[in-house]
Amino acid sequence: EIERSGSISKAARKLGLSYRRAWTLVDTMNKSFESYLVRGSAGGKRGGGAYLTPLGAKMAKAYRAMETKAEKAIQGNWKTIKRSLKQPD
């Protein structure tokens, strides 16, 4: 979402997270890789922003590909599980 919005705070709002939680997640990711995934830009009159580094963009693309494959892999089993769930009253 940072990639689309250019802002940690906008991304946090869109995802229903507090800014603090979003910043903590970004900080944890940045510390977990050999180089930063997200960088911030200094604010001016309009405030600062955030952007994905080339590695961040590469990791986001890889994550989306994994997510797509995982969704396809579970579709059959998920249908079986859904059929067995109780319907809401």
C-alpha positions, -999 to 999 in steps of 0.1 A, spaced: 0 0 0 30 23 6 38 18 -31 4 31 -41 0 59 -16 35 72 -12 29 75 25 31 53 56 2 72 73 -20 69 42 -12 32 39 -19 27 76 -53 44 73 -62 23 42 -53 -9 60 -70 0 93 -37 2 112 -25 29 135 5 49 122 26 36 151 18 -1 142 25 6 105 58 23 113 67 -6 136 60 -31 108 81 -11 83 109 -7 108 109 -45 115 110 -53 78 138 -28 71 158 -44 99 152 -79 87 167 -75 52 202 -67 41 191 -32 29 160 -11 34 127 -20 18 111 14 25 127 48 27 112 81 39 116 114 23 120 146 43 89 167 47 84 202 33 53 223 31 33 192 21 50 169 46 72 139 39 65 106 22 76 71 18 86 49 -11 97 14 -18 134 9 -26 142 -13 -56 146 -42 -32 113 -33 -16 96 -33 -49 112 -67 -57 100 -82 -24 65 -68 -28 63 -84 -62 76 -117 -49 51 -116 -19 22 -110 -42 32 -139 -64 34 -162 -34 0 -150 -22 -16 -157 -56 -1 -192 -56 -12 -199 -21 -48 -188 -28 -49 -211 -58 -35 -240 -38 -61 -238 -11 -92 -232 -32 -104 -268 -33 -99 -274 4 -114 -241 13 -146 -250 -6 -148 -282 13 -144 -264 46 -169 -237 38 -196 -263 29 -192 -277 64 -194 -244 83 -226 -235 102 -246 -208 85 -251 -176 106 -284 -172 124 
